[in-house]
Amino acid sequence: MDTPDVGIPEQLARRMSMAEQHEYLRTKLTRRRALTAASAFAGGGLLAGCASGPKSPPRASAPGTGSATGQVHGSAVTPFGRHLAFGADPKTQMRISWQVPLAVRKPYVRVGLTPGGLSRRIEAEVRDLHTPGLTGQRFALDQYYLHAALDSLRPGTTYYYGVGHEGFDPASRERHSTVGSFRTAPARPEKFVFTAFGDQGVTPDALANDKVLLGRHPAFHLHAGDICYADSVGLGAKSDVYEPSAWDLFLRQTEPVAKSVPWMVTTGNHDMEAWYSPNGYGGQSARWSLPDNGFDARRAPGVYSFTYGNVGIVALDANDVSYEIPANKGYTDGRQTAWLDRRLGELRGSVDFVVVFFHHCAYSTSTHASDGGVRDAWLPLFAKHQVDLVINGHNHVYERTDAVKEGGVGRPVPVGASTDPTRDGIVYVTAGGAGKSLYRFPAGVKDSYERKATRHEPVRTFHWTESRQQQHDTVEWSRVRYTGYSFLSVEAETGATPKLKVSALAQNGERIDYFEVRRGA
């Protein structure tokens, strides 16, 4: 067999930096190896009919309730890629999503309070997604995503569920191993843990990170964009190299965690998949069921909020304000920012802590550095409403600031310290080491983390301006840096002195950073 061409098209190369060209080539080679390895799953139904040729896959039947039309009985079609998400109220709402390699008849979810008592049956919605073929790059592909909305659940309750369709009943004895579980948010605030990272993709390191993450027993997980990297270029254009079958691999990889831990995503630049309208987010809307309480769930599915215990979580789409990658800049005409102002005001009076997460970095010194568009649009609102913690991805490292106030250091926050946002400013965390190839810090800048702290010195970096220029800076807010795979783990405590105990864990489980957020301390 001839070796496939993995070069960069000339017109694309002209638009990319050297770092972006390196990442593009590395991603194509890595994904090709991953797809080859995953072909072993085809016999089990993972990729069957998904990437075998330019035609649409054979159907088991028409989606929904149509009559049988196809070549495969429903019993031979195995669901995969289960992933959960909260509805707008985590105490009473859960959304269950999954994928099938072929269209099926009458998909549904069974739910109950015991693994053997899945008595409640909820019809599922089919969201099929068609990606046209592109000569020399990919075959046409039809993918089938299914979603069931569970409402009126009991707070603080463990539920068991199974996904199925005509010919595949999860309640049957032979399908019992497919049953999963989840727990709704408690009726009243209590101590809990949540985790977060960005920039995952399909890699052995991503899988290893997930295994350590699951050991933290999080109530939910925040994914700060650049989820799968089916679009390996990330410019949000149809000229980007795009392989939709990478999503099949990603959802299979993530299932061991996401089938029981609500996986709350937002949009990164690699999630602007220009083949799907509107705004390149049609693919995300097909694959995920997220809270629909943002300003426009159809146009901006990655913008929403929810409250769990004493913490309010706000998800934002930084593509709307990015100076660095402007494909979707301004697409909300300011509506997202206006919604953010209102929502932060509502949350501030009802919870102890407010955490905001999105993709592009407000403060980072690594490869992409900081996005001035994020700073200009949202930092005044974060300060106005005294946001307690901001979590970003985009840069494939771990980096944590001191408490930042008015653009500078409001208070140093070394490893193990406490900080008060009402007095000191806001701590910003870049948690982009979820699994994709790692970035580096500026030349001469060393990693500095727990047990390996270096002398704290200014760092020469830059931020992106509205004209897409790099404005060079010398900053003192870069406190903790770690060039390795990692994720964030946050423990929220209630009581007389509520606190957020924030830790960063390396891929091997070693702690690399921790600090506390206390209001009015």
Secondary structure as UniProt FT lines:
FT   HELIX           10..13
FT   TURN            14..15
FT   HELIX           18..38
FT   HELIX           39..44
FT   TURN            48..50
FT   HELIX           74..76
FT   STRAND          80..86
FT   TURN            90..92
FT   STRAND          94..100
FT   STRAND          108..112
FT   TURN            115..116
FT   STRAND          120..123
FT   STRAND          125..131
FT   TURN            135..137
FT   STRAND          141..150
FT   TURN            155..156
FT   STRAND          158..165
FT   TURN            166..167
FT   TURN            170..171
FT   HELIX           173..178
FT   STRAND          180..183
FT   STRAND          192..197
FT   HELIX           204..214
FT   TURN            215..216
FT   STRAND          220..223
FT   TURN            238..239
FT   TURN            244..245
FT   HELIX           246..258
FT   TURN            259..260
FT   STRAND          263..265
FT   HELIX           269..271
FT   TURN            274..275
FT   TURN            277..280
FT   HELIX           282..287
FT   TURN            297..299
FT   TURN            301..302
FT   STRAND          304..308
FT   TURN            309..310
FT   STRAND          311..315
FT   HELIX           318..320
FT   TURN            327..334
FT   HELIX           335..348
FT   TURN            349..350
FT   STRAND          353..357
FT   TURN            367..368
FT   STRAND          370..371
FT   HELIX           372..384
FT   TURN            385..386
FT   STRAND          389..392
FT   STRAND          398..401
FT   STRAND          403..405
FT   TURN            406..407
FT   STRAND          408..411
FT   TURN            415..416
FT   STRAND          418..419
FT   TURN            421..424
FT   STRAND          426..431
FT   TURN            443..444
FT   TURN            450..451
FT   STRAND          459..464
FT   TURN            466..467
FT   STRAND          470..475
FT   STRAND          478..482
FT   STRAND          486..493
FT   STRAND          499..506
FT   TURN            507..508
FT   STRAND          511..517
FT   TURN            519..520
//
